Amino acid sequence: MMEYGNVREIFPGIGCAWTDASGKTTAEYYGVADRESNTPVNRDTVFPACSVSKFITAICVMKLQEQGVMDIDDPVNRYLRQWKLRSPGGSESSASIRSVLCHTAGIVDGDDAFFGLRRNDPEISLADILEGKTAYNNRPVRAEKPQGEAFEYSEAGYCVLQQLLQETMQKSFDDIVRDTLFIPLGLTSTFFATPGNTARFENRMATGYDEEGLPIPGRFPSVPDLAASGLWSTPEELLIIAKEFLEAYHGRSGFLQKKTVREMVKPVEKFPWTGLGLFIGENDTLISRGWGENGQCMLKMHCGTGEIAAVMTNRNPGVDQQTSGVEWLADRKPCEGNQVFFGNPDDIESRMSC
């Protein structure tokens, strides 16, 4: 076993999928989606994608720009009517959609925010989050710092984008993303966790386990900030999205324009590690990470070779992806000749060392 030989002890369930330079896709699934019922992970298991949601939200925003619905260099307030992004003094902020997408709008999350909401708790609306009216986000969403001067990774910023999309399109965020992205790409196991979608997919959703390894009450938390962290998917369907994204990068997509993707992956001035809704790694690698109460995941794309990796799990390991082994899983090569492999937890050691 390699450096992360304890990876099977950290995560109850793991799903991995890779696309190599030739375009061949390989997937491996290990462990259990639910320990109590001993339900094994398989290719139908849907995992929490956590902050990979931001990548999906950014694609939708950019797709609407392609359609002429919005311009990301406009202030967000041009499209907001029911609620406005303001400065601490109360005046309307001039922060652009672009600055929110890349976390440079000066928006700061509340202390210990976006954590701990359970499915049987009283409902929290997007308006509650934006106005900081609950413990879920106890800080009113404001542009507290000058645009472009600081990088502040912000769940609240993507709540602003969710509000903007809903007001602009006059329909729910879930419907917008489904019609803009999921249906055109033929995705059937990727969704945002609205109550309706949760009811539809619950028997396939992986139970989440906290940092202590205990199941989340209600199996997984409630996440009202959908655009920031409400996505659920499978590794193989994340690969479909990523593959289309890289096809567009090379001008070969009928879904996204080349200039759209090139704009998303252009390093942000002063903060060259970030693009729009994703992060920029070394050697032409693009990265989207997710880490929440009930899981950790990672999506990596190589612009030059077309290689893609998606790793999804159902536990908060309490450490980042590099330390937990999620990034190691993304970077490793699958077993030769394997297309889809299903294994019990004891099989993972032999498979990962091949």
Secondary structure, 3 states (H helix, E strand, C coil): CCCCCCHHHHCCEEEEEEECCCCCEEEEEEEEEECCCCEECCCCCEEEEECHHHHHHHHHHHHHHHCCCCCCCCEHHHCCCCCCCECCCCCECCCEHHHHHCCCCCECCCCCCCCCCCCCCCCCCHHHHHCCCECCECCCCEECCCCCCCCCCCHHHHHHHHHHHHHHHCCCHHHHHHHHHHCCCCCCCCEECCHHHHHHHHHHECCCECCCCCECCCCCCCCCCHHHHCEEECHHHHHHHHHHHHHHHCCCCCCCCHHHHHHHCCCECCECCECCCCEECCCCEEEEEEEECCEEEEEEEECCCCCEEEEEECECCCCCHHHHCHHHHHHCCCCCCCCEEEECHHHHHHHHCC
